[in-house]
């Protein structure tokens, strides 16, 4: 199949289709000079005595060998003007007369829906872990408060057995690892149901 036309491609594809040297000169006023197949200039992002900013027109990429920054024309404009990549791509398209298709495609919509579902699941897990933590902590405090003297330790020896396990479950419920939280919820289920 033939390549997508500019009108059908995304705003990023459209922005990348513009010549990177035009973006360098238009937005950053860089004085690019030829060096073999490449173009070089002094880096606009740091003090440069000798040109360390290299542009590869064939690939539409740039890199500064002084500060290590690099990318495509969108990354260049985003860094130079402190913009998000989407804003930089839109700006390039508008200024160079390229179509700006702001509508997300079906793949972007599916990824957004997947992220929303993932966030919902993580939020539900976080809420359940918080509720369970409160209940298990209450059980732990109650057992601990029962143990006032030696006779209480003998009287409630069965409960003392549970203290280290309760403490472990409390630690796991506060873990950043979701799988450990899920396992702690399974273990805590027998105490808080």
C-alpha positions as CSV (number, residue, x, y, z in Angstrom):
1,X,0.0,0.0,0.0
2,X,1.2,3.5,-0.7
3,X,2.4,5.7,2.2
4,X,-0.3,7.7,3.9
5,X,-0.9,11.2,2.5
6,X,0.0,14.1,4.7
7,X,-3.7,14.9,5.3
8,X,-4.3,11.4,6.7
9,X,-1.2,11.1,8.9
10,X,-0.9,12.3,12.5
11,X,0.2,15.7,13.6
12,X,3.6,14.1,14.6
13,X,4.1,12.6,11.2
14,X,3.2,15.9,9.6
15,X,5.6,17.9,11.8
16,X,8.4,15.4,11.2
17,X,7.9,15.8,7.4
18,X,9.2,19.4,7.6
19,X,12.9,19.9,7.1
20,X,14.7,20.0,10.4
21,X,17.1,22.6,9.1
22,X,14.1,24.9,8.4
23,X,12.9,24.4,12.0
24,X,16.5,25.2,13.3
25,X,16.7,28.4,11.4
26,X,13.1,29.5,11.8
27,X,12.6,29.0,15.6
28,X,16.2,29.1,16.9
29,X,17.9,31.4,14.4
30,X,20.8,28.9,14.2
31,X,23.5,29.6,11.6
32,X,23.9,26.1,10.2
33,X,27.0,25.4,8.1
34,X,27.7,22.3,6.0
35,X,30.1,19.7,7.3
36,X,30.1,16.8,4.9
37,X,26.6,15.5,4.7
38,X,25.7,17.1,8.0
39,X,25.0,20.6,9.3
40,X,26.7,22.0,12.4
41,X,26.2,25.0,14.6
42,X,26.8,26.2,18.1
43,X,24.3,24.6,20.5
44,X,21.5,26.9,21.6
45,X,21.1,25.1,24.9
46,X,24.6,25.7,26.5
47,X,27.6,27.9,26.0
48,X,29.5,26.5,23.0
49,X,32.9,27.6,21.9
50,X,33.0,25.3,18.9
51,X,30.1,23.9,17.1
52,X,28.9,20.7,18.8
53,X,25.3,20.8,17.5
54,X,25.0,18.4,14.6
55,X,21.9,18.0,12.3
56,X,21.5,15.1,10.0
57,X,19.1,16.4,7.3
58,X,18.6,12.9,5.7
59,X,17.2,11.4,8.9
60,X,15.7,14.6,10.4
61,X,17.6,14.1,13.6
62,X,19.9,16.4,15.7
63,X,22.3,15.9,18.6
64,X,24.6,18.1,20.6
65,X,27.8,16.3,21.5
66,X,28.5,18.9,24.2
67,X,25.4,18.6,26.4
68,X,24.1,15.3,25.1
69,X,20.6,16.5,24.0
70,X,19.2,15.1,20.8
71,X,16.1,14.0,18.9
72,X,13.9,15.1,16.0
73,X,12.5,18.5,15.1
74,X,9.6,18.1,17.5
75,X,12.0,17.4,20.4
76,X,14.2,20.3,19.4
77,X,11.3,22.8,19.4
78,X,9.8,21.3,22.6
79,X,13.2,21.8,24.4
80,X,13.8,25.2,23.0
81,X,10.4,26.7,23.8
82,X,9.7,24.5,26.9
83,X,6.6,22.9,25.2
84,X,5.1,19.5,25.4
85,X,5.8,17.4,22.3
86,X,2.2,17.6,21.0
87,X,2.2,21.4,21.3
88,X,5.6,21.6,19.5
89,X,4.3,19.3,16.7
90,X,1.1,21.5,16.3
91,X,3.2,24.7,16.2
92,X,5.4,23.3,13.5
93,X,2.4,22.2,11.4
94,X,0.6,25.5,11.8
95,X,3.7,27.6,11.0
96,X,4.7,25.5,8.0
97,X,1.2,25.2,6.6
98,X,0.9,21.5,7.2
99,X,-2.5,19.9,8.2
100,X,-3.1,19.6,12.0
101,X,-5.2,16.5,12.6
102,X,-6.0,16.9,16.3
103,X,-8.4,14.0,16.4
104,X,-6.9,10.9,18.1
105,X,-6.8,7.8,16.1
106,X,-8.4,4.5,17.1
107,X,-5.1,3.2,18.5
108,X,-4.7,6.3,20.7
109,X,-8.3,5.9,21.9
110,X,-7.7,2.2,22.8
111,X,-4.5,3.0,24.7
112,X,-6.3,5.8,26.6
113,X,-9.2,3.4,27.5
114,X,-6.6,0.8,28.6
115,X,-4.8,3.4,30.8
116,X,-8.1,4.5,32.3
117,X,-9.0,0.8,33.1
118,X,-5.6,0.3,34.6
119,X,-5.9,3.4,36.7
120,X,-9.3,2.3,37.9
121,X,-8.0,-1.1,38.9
122,X,-5.0,0.4,40.7
123,X,-7.2,2.9,42.5
124,X,-9.6,0.1,43.7
125,X,-6.6,-1.9,44.9
126,X,-5.2,1.1,46.7
127,X,-8.6,1.7,48.4
128,X,-9.0,-2.0,49.4
129,X,-5.4,-2.1,50.7
130,X,-6.1,1.0,52.8
131,X,-9.3,-0.4,54.3
132,X,-7.7,-3.8,55.0
133,X,-4.7,-2.1,56.6
134,X,-7.0,-0.2,59.0
135,X,-8.7,-3.4,60.0
136,X,-5.5,-5.4,60.4
137,X,-3.9,-2.6,62.4
138,X,-6.9,-2.5,64.7
139,X,-6.6,-6.3,65.3
140,X,-2.8,-5.9,66.0
141,X,-3.4,-3.0,68.5
142,X,-6.1,-5.0,70.3
143,X,-3.8,-8.0,70.7
144,X,-1.0,-5.8,71.8
145,X,-3.2,-3.9,74.3
146,X,-4.3,-7.3,75.8
147,X,-0.7,-8.1,76.8
148,X,-0.1,-6.1,80.0
149,X,1.7,-8.5,82.2
150,X,3.2,-12.0,82.3
151,X,-0.1,-13.7,83.1
152,X,-1.7,-12.0,80.0
153,X,1.1,-13.5,77.8
154,X,0.4,-16.9,79.2
155,X,-3.4,-16.4,78.9
156,X,-3.3,-15.1,75.3
157,X,-0.4,-17.2,74.0
158,X,-2.4,-18.2,71.0
159,X,-2.8,-14.6,70.0
160,X,0.9,-13.8,70.4
161,X,1.6,-16.3,67.6
162,X,-0.4,-14.0,65.2
163,X,1.5,-10.8,66.0
164,X,4.5,-11.3,63.6
165,X,2.2,-12.4,60.8
166,X,0.0,-9.4,61.3
167,X,3.0,-7.1,61.2
168,X,4.2,-8.7,58.0
169,X,0.8,-8.3,56.4
170,X,0.7,-4.6,57.4
171,X,4.2,-4.1,55.8
172,X,3.1,-5.8,52.6
173,X,-0.1,-3.8,52.4
174,X,2.0,-0.6,52.4
175,X,4.4,-1.9,49.7
176,X,4.6,-0.2,46.3
177,X,4.7,-3.6,44.7
178,X,1.1,-4.3,43.5
179,X,1.6,-8.1,43.5
180,X,2.8,-8.0,47.1
181,X,-0.3,-5.9,48.1
182,X,-2.6,-8.5,46.4
183,X,-0.9,-11.4,48.2
184,X,-1.2,-9.5,51.5
185,X,-5.0,-8.9,50.8
186,X,-5.4,-12.7,50.3
187,X,-3.6,-13.5,53.6
188,X,-5.5,-10.8,55.5
189,X,-8.8,-12.1,54.2
190,X,-8.9,-14.8,56.9
191,X,-8.8,-12.1,59.6
192,X,-11.0,-9.4,58.2
193,X,-13.1,-11.3,55.7
